[in-house]
Amino acid sequence: MKLKVGVIGGGSWGTTVASIIAKNTDTILWARSLKTAIEINEHHTNQQYLPNTKLTRSLKASNSIKETVENSDVVVMGIPAQNFREVLKEVKPHIRPWIPIVSLAKGLEMGTKMRMTEVIEQELPGHPAGVLTGPNLAKEIHSGKAAAAVIAMVDDTIAEKLQTIFSSGLFRVYTNTDVIGCELGGALKNVMAIATGMGDGANAGDNTRAALITRGLAELTRLGVAMGGKRRTFAGLAGMGDLVATCSSTKSRNHYVGFQLGKGRKLDDIVEEMDEVAEGVKTTKVVVELAKDYGVEMPITEEVYKVLYEGNTLQDAFKGLLRIEIGSEKEPG
């Protein structure tokens, strides 16, 4: 019997994932906009977020959450972190008991400092919660370029079942039971993407980018392990893989924000012109708080925070990093 999958969120990544799943099983996508839902059903496109590309013809869409989830055997949440809980509450009255819920979000909730699977467990206890993450730039994947991802669930049996519905052609999906590590890798790398984007925008050079990526990996690994993630996870697709892709690609929203900051533009102006959310902007606030909570040094994150929220310049950020005492690299974290 085919599983029925409901995907919540009609942005570029939610739509891409829904189109992939629709190749394997019955899939319905919730889009807030009725216009978008009609476009997907009638023309098999989502021009706002995936211009000039065709979606899987069997993919259905609706602007009704009830219709999307009431018969679904799996629910996939493609909603940004700061709106995740609000939309999940709309899902709650219509979802059947014990249905797995998979998050696509790569952020942390402000205020609570929670990961999205923690939000799921709090709002819908009893539902297995997991995350799909990795170096996944939506437009590349939808255009047919090879990519890999990780589906992380505490229960490996559920992860293996879900692996089959997310995998398709050149999109390879691996399983992992380290939900904490996989989820934190996806959230924390966005902060580092802003940092490398700032350097690229200021034409700091390839060596600077490489240094920021490498030391950024050390930072996110330190915090990730302190919060319960497994060190090896951060050397894999959910950590190093996602970090490299997001810090190096002009298709990355977070890198774009950093790049524009590096050019001297104001954060509010950059964010206002964007169609989709750059999760790292708000996640940076949460990561600074978590670093204090866990007693972890995160100098790159702190300098990004000062640029985003305290009016520091790019030059201030680099001076701040250069003032840090140089230590040993013998410990990978």
C-alpha positions as CSV (number, residue, x, y, z in Angstrom):
1,M,0.0,0.0,0.0
2,K,1.3,3.4,-0.9
3,L,1.9,6.0,1.8
4,K,0.1,9.3,1.5
5,V,2.3,12.3,2.3
6,G,1.2,15.8,3.1
7,V,3.8,18.6,2.7
8,I,3.1,21.8,4.5
9,G,4.7,24.9,2.9
10,G,4.8,26.0,-0.8
11,G,8.2,27.8,-0.8
12,S,11.1,26.7,-2.9
13,W,12.3,23.8,-0.7
14,G,8.9,22.6,0.4
15,T,7.8,22.5,-3.2
16,T,10.9,20.8,-4.4
17,V,10.6,18.1,-1.7
18,A,6.9,17.6,-2.5
19,S,7.8,17.2,-6.2
20,I,10.4,14.6,-5.3
21,I,8.1,12.6,-3.0
22,A,5.3,12.7,-5.6
23,K,7.5,10.6,-7.9
24,N,7.3,7.8,-5.3
25,T,3.9,8.1,-3.7
26,D,0.7,10.0,-3.4
27,T,1.5,13.6,-2.3
28,I,-0.4,16.7,-1.6
29,L,1.2,20.1,-0.9
30,W,-0.3,22.9,1.2
31,A,0.3,26.4,-0.1
32,R,-1.1,29.3,1.9
33,S,-1.9,31.1,-1.4
34,L,-4.9,29.7,-3.3
35,K,-3.4,31.1,-6.5
36,T,-0.3,29.0,-6.0
37,A,-2.3,25.9,-5.3
38,I,-4.3,26.4,-8.5
39,E,-1.1,27.0,-10.5
40,I,0.4,23.8,-9.2
41,N,-2.7,21.7,-10.0
42,E,-3.4,23.2,-13.4
43,H,0.1,24.1,-14.8
44,H,2.4,21.9,-12.6
45,T,4.6,25.0,-11.8
46,N,5.3,27.3,-8.9
47,Q,6.7,30.3,-10.7
48,Q,7.1,32.5,-7.6
49,Y,9.7,30.2,-6.0
50,L,10.8,27.8,-8.8
51,P,10.6,29.9,-12.0
52,N,10.7,28.1,-15.4
53,T,10.6,24.6,-13.9
54,K,8.0,21.8,-14.1
55,L,6.8,19.9,-11.1
56,T,5.9,16.2,-11.0
57,R,2.5,16.0,-12.7
58,S,1.0,13.8,-10.0
59,L,1.7,16.3,-7.3
60,K,-1.5,17.8,-6.0
61,A,-1.9,21.1,-4.1
62,S,-4.4,22.7,-1.7
63,N,-4.7,25.8,0.4
64,S,-6.6,23.8,3.1
65,I,-4.4,22.3,5.8
66,K,-7.3,20.0,6.8
67,E,-7.4,18.5,3.2
68,T,-3.6,18.2,3.1
69,V,-3.1,16.3,6.4
70,E,-6.3,14.5,7.4
71,N,-5.5,11.4,5.3
72,S,-1.7,11.6,5.3
73,D,0.5,8.8,6.7
74,V,3.5,11.2,6.9
75,V,3.5,15.0,7.3
76,V,6.4,17.1,6.1
77,M,6.8,20.6,7.5
78,G,8.4,23.0,5.1
79,I,7.8,26.1,7.3
80,P,10.5,28.6,8.5
81,A,11.5,28.2,12.2
82,Q,9.8,31.3,13.5
83,N,6.4,30.4,12.0
84,F,6.7,26.6,12.6
85,R,4.8,26.4,15.9
86,E,2.0,28.6,14.6
87,V,1.4,26.4,11.5
88,L,1.9,23.2,13.5
89,K,-1.0,24.3,15.7
90,E,-3.1,24.6,12.6
91,V,-2.1,21.0,11.6
92,K,-2.9,19.6,15.1
93,P,-6.7,19.2,14.9
94,H,-6.5,17.4,11.6
95,I,-3.6,14.9,11.9
96,R,-4.2,11.3,12.8
97,P,-2.4,9.9,15.9
98,W,1.2,8.6,15.8
99,I,1.8,10.0,12.2
100,P,5.5,10.8,11.7
101,I,6.3,14.5,11.2
102,V,9.4,15.5,9.4
103,S,10.9,19.1,9.6
104,L,12.6,20.7,6.7
105,A,13.4,23.9,8.7
106,K,17.0,24.9,9.4
107,G,16.6,27.3,12.3
108,L,16.0,27.6,16.0
109,E,12.9,29.1,17.7
110,M,13.5,32.5,19.3
111,G,12.5,32.7,22.9
112,T,12.4,29.0,23.6
113,K,15.7,28.2,21.8
114,M,14.1,25.0,20.7
115,R,14.9,22.8,17.7
116,M,11.9,22.1,15.4
117,T,11.7,18.4,16.5
118,E,11.4,19.7,20.1
119,V,8.5,22.0,19.0
120,I,6.8,19.0,17.4
121,E,7.3,16.9,20.5
122,Q,5.8,19.7,22.6
123,E,2.9,20.5,20.4
124,L,2.1,17.0,19.2
125,P,3.4,14.5,21.7
126,G,3.3,10.9,20.5
127,H,4.2,11.7,16.9
128,P,7.6,10.5,15.9
129,A,9.6,13.6,14.9
130,G,12.5,13.8,12.5
131,V,14.4,16.1,10.2
132,L,15.5,16.0,6.5
133,T,18.7,18.0,6.1
134,G,22.0,18.3,4.2
135,P,23.5,20.3,1.4
136,N,20.3,20.8,-0.5
137,L,20.0,24.0,-2.6
138,A,16.4,23.7,-3.9
139,K,16.9,25.1,-7.4
140,E,19.8,22.8,-8.1
141,I,18.0,19.7,-7.0
142,H,14.8,20.6,-8.9
143,S,16.9,21.1,-12.1
144,G,18.1,17.5,-11.8
145,K,21.6,18.0,-10.3
146,A,22.9,15.2,-8.0
147,A,22.6,15.8,-4.3
148,A,22.5,13.9,-1.0
149,A,20.5,14.4,2.2
150,V,20.0,12.8,5.6
151,I,16.7,11.7,7.2
152,A,17.2,11.7,10.9
153,M,14.8,9.9,13.3
154,V,15.5,8.4,16.7
155,D,13.7,5.2,15.4
156,D,15.9,3.8,12.6
157,T,13.0,1.6,11.3
158,I,10.9,4.7,10.7
159,A,13.9,6.5,9.1
160,E,14.5,3.6,6.7
161,K,10.8,3.6,5.7
162,L,10.9,7.4,5.0
163,Q,14.2,7.0,3.2
164,T,12.4,5.3,0.3
165,I,9.8,8.1,-0.2
166,F,12.4,10.9,-0.1
167,S,15.0,9.2,-2.4
168,S,14.7,9.8,-6.1
169,G,17.1,9.4,-9.0
170,L,20.1,11.7,-8.3
171,F,18.7,12.7,-4.9
172,R,20.2,10.2,-2.5
173,V,19.0,10.1,1.1
174,Y,20.9,8.5,4.0
175,T,19.6,7.7,7.5
176,N,20.9,8.8,10.8
177,T,19.6,8.4,14.4
178,D,21.4,11.6,15.7
179,V,18.4,13.9,15.4
180,I,20.0,16.6,17.6
181,G,23.3,16.7,15.7
182,C,21.6,16.7,12.2
183,E,19.2,19.4,13.2
184,L,21.8,21.6,14.8
185,G,24.2,21.2,11.9
186,G,21.5,22.6,9.6
187,A,20.6,25.5,11.8
188,L,24.1,26.6,12.9
189,K,25.7,26.5,9.4
190,N,23.4,29.4,8.4
191,V,25.2,31.7,10.8
192,M,28.5,30.7,9.2
193,A,27.1,31.3,5.8
194,I,26.4,34.9,6.7
195,A,30.0,35.2,7.9
196,T,31.5,33.8,4.7
197,G,29.1,35.9,2.7
198,M,30.3,39.0,4.5
199,G,33.8,38.1,3.5
200,D,32.9,37.4,-0.1
201,G,31.0,40.7,-0.3
202,A,34.1,42.5,0.9
203,N,36.3,40.6,-1.5
204,A,38.3,39.1,1.3
205,G,39.4,36.2,-0.8
206,D,39.3,32.4,-1.1
207,N,41.8,31.9,1.8
208,T,39.5,33.9,4.2
209,R,36.5,31.9,3.1
210,A,38.3,28.6,3.7
211,A,39.4,29.8,7.1
212,L,35.9,30.9,8.1
213,I,34.3,27.6,6.9
214,T,36.9,25.5,8.7
215,R,36.8,27.4,12.0
216,G,33.0,27.7,11.6
217,L,32.8,23.9,11.5
218,A,34.8,23.8,14.8
219,E,32.4,26.3,16.4
220,L,29.2,24.5,15.4
221,T,30.7,21.2,16.4
222,R,31.6,22.5,19.9
223,L,28.1,23.7,20.5
224,G,26.5,20.7,18.8
225,V,28.4,18.2,20.9
226,A,27.7,20.2,24.1
227,M,24.0,20.0,23.3
228,G,24.0,16.3,22.8
229,G,24.9,15.8,19.1
230,K,27.4,13.2,18.0
231,R,30.8,14.6,16.8
232,R,30.8,12.4,13.7
233,T,27.5,13.9,12.5
234,F,29.2,17.3,12.1
235,A,31.8,15.7,9.7
236,G,29.0,14.4,7.5
237,L,26.3,15.7,5.2
238,A,24.3,17.5,7.9
239,G,27.4,19.3,9.1
240,M,30.4,19.7,6.8
241,G,28.4,19.0,3.7
242,D,25.7,21.6,4.3
243,L,28.2,24.1,5.6
244,V,30.3,24.0,2.4
245,A,27.3,24.2,0.1
246,T,25.7,27.1,2.0
247,C,28.9,29.0,2.6
248,S,30.1,28.7,-1.1
249,S,26.9,29.1,-3.1
250,T,25.4,32.3,-4.5
251,K,22.1,30.4,-4.4
252,S,22.2,30.4,-0.6
253,R,19.9,33.0,1.0
254,N,22.1,33.3,4.1
255,H,25.2,33.8,2.0
256,Y,23.3,36.4,0.1
257,V,22.5,38.3,3.3
258,G,26.2,38.2,4.3
259,F,27.3,39.2,0.9
260,Q,25.1,42.3,0.8
261,L,26.2,43.2,4.3
262,G,29.8,42.9,3.1
263,K,28.9,45.4,0.3
264,G,27.9,47.9,3.0
265,R,24.1,47.5,2.8
266,K,21.7,47.7,5.8
267,L,20.2,44.4,7.1
268,D,16.6,45.7,7.0
269,D,16.9,46.7,3.4
270,I,18.3,43.3,2.5
271,V,15.7,41.3,4.3
272,E,12.8,43.4,3.0
273,E,13.7,42.6,-0.7
274,M,13.9,38.9,-0.2
275,D,11.0,36.5,-1.1
276,E,12.0,33.8,1.3
277,V,13.4,33.7,4.8
278,A,17.2,33.6,5.6
279,E,17.0,31.5,8.7
280,G,20.5,32.5,9.9
281,V,19.5,36.1,10.7
282,K,17.3,35.2,13.6
283,T,19.1,31.9,14.4
284,T,22.2,34.0,15.2
285,K,20.4,35.5,18.2
286,V,19.5,32.1,19.5
287,V,23.0,30.6,19.0
288,V,24.6,33.4,21.0
289,E,22.3,32.6,23.9
290,L,22.9,28.9,23.6
291,A,26.7,29.5,23.5
292,K,26.4,31.3,26.8
293,D,24.1,28.6,28.3
294,Y,26.5,25.9,27.5
295,G,29.7,27.8,28.1
296,V,31.0,27.4,24.5
297,E,33.2,29.9,22.8
298,M,31.8,30.9,19.4
299,P,33.8,34.0,18.2
300,I,32.6,33.9,14.6
301,T,29.0,33.8,15.7
302,E,29.5,36.6,18.2
303,E,31.0,38.9,15.5
304,V,28.1,38.1,13.1
305,Y,25.7,39.0,15.9
306,K,27.4,42.3,16.5
307,V,27.2,43.2,12.8
308,L,23.5,42.1,12.5
309,Y,22.3,43.7,15.8
310,E,24.8,46.0,17.4
311,G,25.8,48.2,14.4
312,N,29.3,46.9,14.0
313,T,31.0,47.1,10.6
314,L,32.6,44.3,8.7
315,Q,36.0,45.9,9.6
316,D,35.0,45.7,13.3
317,A,34.2,42.0,12.9
318,F,37.5,41.1,11.3
319,K,39.4,43.1,14.0
320,G,37.4,41.3,16.6
321,L,38.4,37.9,15.2
322,L,42.0,38.9,14.9
323,R,42.1,39.8,18.6
324,I,41.3,36.2,19.6
325,E,44.2,34.3,21.1
326,I,45.5,31.7,18.7
327,G,45.2,28.2,20.1
328,S,45.9,24.6,18.9
329,E,44.0,22.8,16.1
330,K,44.7,19.4,17.6
331,E,41.1,19.1,18.9
332,P,38.6,19.0,16.0
333,G,35.9,20.6,18.0
